[in-house]
Amino acid sequence: MNYQLASLSTDLRRISNWIYAGNNDLAKNYAAVIENKYKNIKSVGIYKNVWQEIKIITDLKDGRERSADRATTLGSILLQESLKD
């Protein structure tokens, strides 16, 4: 199991919850923290650049609900990928 991917998955679920609840500043600040913490993670699953996707999420590109959904989806993919090997 890749514990870094699993931990990032959990952090993205937190971000999803915060965005859905309207705590966008908290989500954006925490995204900066986790980018530094997991900086060695780049490409996972269908995502060539995980951090680019997280930026789209925290910028609320397609609205609050869609961003929360994106974060949950990315978190689920990361959890699946963490189980490989």
DACORNOR-V630407 format. One record per residue. N is the residue number from 1. RES is the residue in three letters. PHI is phi in radians with two decimals (NA if undefined). BURIAL is I if it has 9 or more other ideal C-beta (glycine too) atoms within 8 Angstrom, else O. Layout:
N	RES	PHI	BURIAL
N	RES	PHI	BURIAL
This chain:
1	MET	NA	O
2	ASN	-1.62	I
3	TYR	-1.21	O
4	GLN	-1.16	I
5	LEU	-1.12	I
6	ALA	-1.13	I
7	SER	-1.18	I
8	LEU	-1.11	I
9	SER	-1.01	I
10	THR	-1.08	I
11	ASP	-1.11	I
12	LEU	-1.21	I
13	ARG	-1.18	I
14	ARG	-1.09	I
15	ILE	-1.03	I
16	SER	-1.00	I
17	ASN	-1.10	I
18	TRP	-1.13	I
19	ILE	-1.12	I
20	TYR	-1.04	I
21	ALA	-1.41	O
22	GLY	1.61	O
23	ASN	-1.60	O
24	ASN	-1.13	I
25	ASP	-1.13	O
26	LEU	-1.07	O
27	ALA	-1.08	I
28	LYS	-1.16	I
29	ASN	-1.14	O
30	TYR	-1.19	I
31	ALA	-1.06	I
32	ALA	-1.15	O
33	VAL	-1.13	O
34	ILE	-1.25	I
35	GLU	-1.11	I
36	ASN	-1.23	O
37	LYS	-1.17	O
38	TYR	-2.00	I
39	LYS	-1.05	O
40	ASN	-1.37	O
41	ILE	-1.49	I
42	LYS	-2.14	O
43	SER	-1.83	O
44	VAL	-2.49	I
45	GLY	0.99	O
46	ILE	-1.43	O
47	TYR	-1.64	I
48	LYS	-1.24	O
49	ASN	-2.45	O
50	VAL	-1.03	I
51	TRP	-1.23	O
52	GLN	-1.15	I
53	GLU	-1.15	I
54	ILE	-1.15	I
55	LYS	-1.12	I
56	ILE	-1.03	I
57	ILE	-1.10	I
58	THR	-1.27	I
59	ASP	-1.44	O
60	LEU	0.93	I
61	LYS	-0.89	O
62	ASP	-1.93	O
63	GLY	1.77	O
64	ARG	-1.09	I
65	GLU	-1.16	O
66	ARG	-1.15	I
67	SER	-1.15	I
68	ALA	-1.08	I
69	ASP	-1.13	I
70	ARG	-1.05	I
71	ALA	-1.12	I
72	THR	-1.15	I
73	THR	-1.10	O
74	LEU	-1.09	I
75	GLY	-1.06	I
76	SER	-1.15	I
77	ILE	-1.13	I
78	LEU	-1.08	I
79	LEU	-1.12	I
80	GLN	-1.06	I
81	GLU	-1.15	I
82	SER	-1.17	I
83	LEU	-1.49	O
84	LYS	-1.28	O
85	ASP	1.89	O
